[in-house]
């Protein structure tokens, strides 16, 4: 076994990520997280990979929480560390994984969950070889459609600059703007990869049958697992859309209408989650 310092292995790991075509933003985020770990371990006199124990990583996790990182942020950093150590083992630099049994901090289940930019970019990266699932992820991230609305979306409802959402249950019909990323994802799937089918629905199976919400949920969940992003579901993509647009100063009323909330107070509940106080001024959605 070739024992190396964590400082020397981090650049090798990042090169590995680049060779796997991970996005530049993902690589930058992993570098920041691992550099933070390396500097923390340095203060404890730990440099070699072989010196790092599970307890060292537990102490680092708890130190992050003491420094007022949210449980969600600490969990994201721990995901990066776990990915790094799996690579360390696969590359033959160590025979055991000290991060394997280090648990994630508990996240308050009472609050809606949303993905960080690093997490939704990682999800995109891992799903891009599956045009159908990639399109579903993109359409929810860029429009905030509910999973049921994605399942019921018809090809004729996709226009150049918007999608039409049909009335259903107690929901009124509405028009949702399409930005460039959402439009490209939809066009790529519909024109190139969608099986020929008599069904009017956008998302169909290989046999041409409409995908049910449970099929969509299961498909996206698989990619959450592949991306090693734990604790999320497809519904959290819609929350991510709302939170990110609030953070980027999109007008609360505009956003409420786009996501189909019956009451403005429903959208206002997300302000605290997004960490913003104002109702925003921008009349146009932001591209995630």
C-alpha distance (Angstrom), angle and dihedral (degrees) to the residues before:
residue distance angle dihedral
X1 . . .
X2 3.80 . .
X3 3.82 104.6 .
X4 3.79 112.0 -151.2
X5 3.77 137.1 171.2
X6 3.77 119.2 -99.4
X7 3.81 87.6 -123.6
X8 3.82 91.5 61.7
X9 3.80 94.2 42.8
X10 3.81 96.7 52.7
X11 3.86 94.0 72.2
X12 3.82 90.1 47.7
X13 3.79 90.5 51.3
X14 3.80 91.8 48.8
X15 3.81 90.0 50.5
X16 3.79 87.4 52.1
X17 3.82 90.1 54.1
X18 3.79 90.6 49.4
X19 3.81 90.3 50.7
X20 3.81 87.5 54.8
X21 3.81 88.6 55.0
X22 3.80 94.7 -114.4
X23 3.78 111.1 168.8
X24 3.83 118.9 -92.9
X25 3.82 90.6 -117.4
X26 3.81 90.5 55.0
X27 3.79 91.8 50.6
X28 3.81 91.6 48.5
X29 3.81 91.5 50.6
X30 3.80 92.9 48.8
X31 3.81 89.8 49.6
X32 3.80 91.6 53.0
X33 3.81 93.3 48.1
X34 3.80 94.8 47.0
X35 3.79 93.6 43.8
X36 3.79 87.7 54.0
X37 3.80 90.4 52.3
X38 3.82 92.2 46.8
X39 3.80 92.2 52.0
X40 3.80 91.4 47.0
X41 3.82 92.0 51.3
X42 3.79 90.1 46.6
X43 3.81 89.0 61.8
X44 3.82 87.2 56.6
X45 3.82 92.6 50.5
X46 3.81 92.3 -108.0
X47 3.79 118.8 135.9
X48 3.82 110.5 139.1
X49 3.79 121.2 79.6
X50 3.80 89.4 -129.8
X51 3.81 90.9 58.8
X52 3.80 95.2 59.2
X53 3.80 114.7 101.4
X54 3.82 131.9 -172.5
X55 3.80 88.6 -108.0
X56 3.81 90.8 57.3
X57 3.80 89.1 57.5
X58 3.81 92.4 45.6
X59 3.81 88.6 53.1
X60 3.81 89.9 49.2
X61 3.82 91.2 50.1
X62 3.81 91.4 50.1
X63 3.80 91.2 45.0
X64 3.81 88.9 57.1
X65 3.79 90.2 53.6
X66 3.81 90.6 48.4
X67 3.80 88.3 52.9
X68 3.83 87.8 58.4
X69 3.78 97.3 -104.8
X70 3.79 107.1 151.7
X71 3.82 117.5 -111.1
X72 3.80 86.7 -111.8
X73 3.83 92.9 55.0
X74 3.80 92.0 45.3
X75 3.80 89.6 49.6
X76 3.81 91.1 51.6
X77 3.79 91.2 51.6
X78 3.81 89.9 48.7
X79 3.81 89.1 53.3
X80 3.80 89.1 56.2
X81 3.81 90.6 49.4
X82 3.80 92.7 49.2
X83 3.80 90.8 50.1
X84 3.81 89.9 49.9
X85 3.80 94.3 51.8
X86 3.80 92.8 47.4
X87 3.80 86.8 56.2
X88 3.83 90.7 46.8
X89 3.80 89.0 57.5
X90 3.80 95.6 43.4
X91 3.81 90.0 50.0
X92 3.80 90.5 53.2
X93 3.79 98.0 -115.4
X94 3.80 94.2 122.0
X95 3.79 137.8 11.9
X96 3.80 99.1 -141.9
X97 3.78 136.9 44.4
X98 3.83 113.3 -130.5
X99 3.79 91.1 -170.8
X100 3.80 96.4 55.2
X101 3.80 98.3 93.7
X102 3.81 98.0 30.2
X103 3.79 105.7 118.3
X104 3.77 125.7 -138.2
X105 3.81 118.6 -113.0
X106 3.78 114.3 -97.5
X107 3.80 115.0 -98.0
X108 3.80 119.4 -151.1
X109 3.83 103.6 -102.9
X110 3.80 92.3 -159.8
X111 3.80 92.4 73.8
X112 3.82 124.1 71.6
X113 3.79 112.1 -104.8
X114 3.77 127.1 -129.3
X115 3.79 133.7 -176.2
X116 3.77 123.7 -113.9
X117 3.83 117.3 -125.9
X118 3.81 88.3 -103.0
X119 3.80 90.9 53.9
X120 3.79 98.5 47.2
X121 3.81 90.9 44.4
X122 3.82 89.4 51.6
X123 3.82 89.0 50.0
X124 3.79 89.7 51.4
X125 3.79 91.3 48.9
X126 3.78 94.8 52.8
X127 3.83 94.9 43.8
X128 3.79 99.2 46.2
X129 3.83 92.9 95.9
X130 3.82 88.3 61.9
X131 3.83 105.6 64.0
X132 3.80 94.7 -170.4
X133 3.80 96.7 51.7
X134 3.80 90.9 37.7
X135 3.79 89.0 55.1
X136 3.81 92.2 48.8
X137 3.81 92.0 50.6
X138 3.80 91.6 48.0
X139 3.80 95.7 47.0
X140 3.82 92.3 52.7
X141 3.81 93.7 43.9
X142 3.80 92.2 49.2
X143 3.82 101.3 37.8
X144 3.81 106.8 22.1
X145 3.81 93.0 -130.2
X146 3.80 116.4 169.2
X147 3.79 116.2 -112.4
X148 3.81 90.1 -112.1
X149 3.80 89.7 52.9
X150 3.80 90.7 51.6
X151 3.82 90.1 50.9
X152 3.82 91.2 50.0
X153 3.82 96.1 43.9
X154 3.82 112.2 125.3
X155 3.80 126.3 -150.0
X156 3.81 89.8 -122.8
X157 3.81 89.2 55.9
X158 3.81 92.1 64.2
X159 3.79 109.5 91.8
X160 3.78 131.4 174.2
X161 3.80 95.8 -92.1
X162 3.80 105.4 11.9
X163 3.77 147.0 23.5
X164 3.78 123.6 -130.3
X165 3.78 117.5 -132.6
X166 3.79 113.5 -154.9
X167 3.79 122.4 -131.2
X168 3.78 112.6 -98.6
X169 3.80 136.8 167.6
X170 3.82 103.4 -23.8
X171 3.82 94.3 -25.0
X172 3.80 119.1 110.4
X173 3.81 119.7 -138.5
X174 3.78 115.4 -93.6
X175 3.77 142.3 176.9
X176 3.81 119.5 -124.0
X177 3.82 120.6 -162.3
X178 3.79 119.0 -121.0
X179 3.78 118.3 -142.6
X180 3.79 123.0 -156.9
X181 3.82 95.8 -90.5
X182 3.81 93.8 50.3
X183 3.80 93.3 45.2
X184 3.80 92.7 49.3
X185 3.82 91.8 49.2
X186 3.80 92.4 50.2
X187 3.80 94.5 44.6
X188 3.79 92.4 47.2
X189 3.80 92.0 53.7
X190 3.83 98.6 39.3
X191 3.80 97.4 44.0
X192 3.79 100.4 36.2
X193 3.79 113.4 19.9
X194 3.80 109.4 22.0
X195 3.84 110.1 108.6
X196 3.78 114.6 -117.2
X197 3.77 105.4 -98.9
X198 3.79 142.1 157.5
X199 3.79 89.5 -130.7
X200 3.81 114.8 108.7
X201 3.81 90.6 -145.8
X202 3.80 121.1 107.9
X203 3.79 95.8 -139.4
X204 3.78 114.9 54.5
X205 3.79 137.2 158.7
X206 3.81 124.7 -111.1
X207 3.80 86.3 -90.3
X208 3.77 91.6 55.3
X209 3.80 96.5 -108.2
X210 3.83 120.6 136.2
X211 3.79 114.4 -97.3
X212 3.80 112.6 -114.9
X213 3.78 119.9 -137.0
X214 3.82 89.7 -106.2
X215 3.83 89.7 56.0
X216 3.79 91.6 50.8
X217 3.78 91.8 46.1
X218 3.81 92.8 50.2
X219 3.82 92.9 46.4
X220 3.82 94.3 51.5
X221 3.82 91.5 42.9
X222 3.81 89.3 58.3
X223 3.79 90.2 57.6
X224 3.79 92.4 47.4
X225 3.80 85.8 57.7
X226 3.80 93.4 45.5
X227 3.80 90.3 50.5
X228 3.82 88.5 49.4
X229 3.79 91.7 -123.8
X230 3.77 104.8 142.9
X231 3.78 131.3 -163.3
X232 3.79 99.0 28.0
X233 3.80 135.7 110.6
X234 3.78 134.8 -167.5
X235 3.83 90.0 -94.0
X236 3.80 89.1 65.1
X237 3.81 89.6 65.8
X238 3.82 88.9 66.7
X239 3.80 90.5 49.6
X240 3.82 88.4 49.5
X241 3.81 89.8 54.2
X242 3.81 91.6 52.4
X243 3.81 95.6 44.4
X244 3.81 95.4 46.3
X245 3.81 92.8 49.7
X246 3.80 91.4 48.9
X247 3.80 89.4 50.4
X248 3.79 89.0 52.1
X249 3.82 93.5 54.5
X250 3.82 99.3 -105.0
X251 3.82 111.3 164.4
X252 3.81 111.4 -94.9
X253 3.82 94.1 -137.3
X254 3.79 92.4 50.2
X255 3.79 91.2 48.3
X256 3.81 92.7 46.7
X257 3.80 91.2 54.2
X258 3.79 93.3 47.0
X259 3.81 95.2 52.0
X260 3.80 92.4 44.6
X261 3.79 100.6 -116.9
X262 3.80 110.5 164.8
X263 3.79 92.5 -150.6
X264 3.77 129.0 40.9
X265 3.80 88.4 -139.9
X266 3.82 88.8 67.4
X267 3.80 90.6 60.1
X268 3.81 91.7 42.7
X269 3.80 89.2 63.7
X270 3.79 88.3 69.8
X271 3.81 93.4 59.7
X272 3.80 92.9 81.4
X273 3.80 90.6 45.2
X274 3.81 89.5 53.2
X275 3.79 91.6 45.7
X276 3.81 94.7 -124.9
X277 3.80 132.2 124.4
X278 3.82 105.5 -165.8
X279 3.79 126.6 75.6
X280 3.79 92.0 -127.3
X281 3.79 132.5 -120.1
X282 3.81 108.0 -134.4
X283 3.78 115.2 107.9
X284 3.80 94.7 -163.4
X285 3.81 128.4 70.5
X286 3.77 119.8 -112.4
X287 3.81 121.8 -121.4
X288 3.79 112.4 -118.3
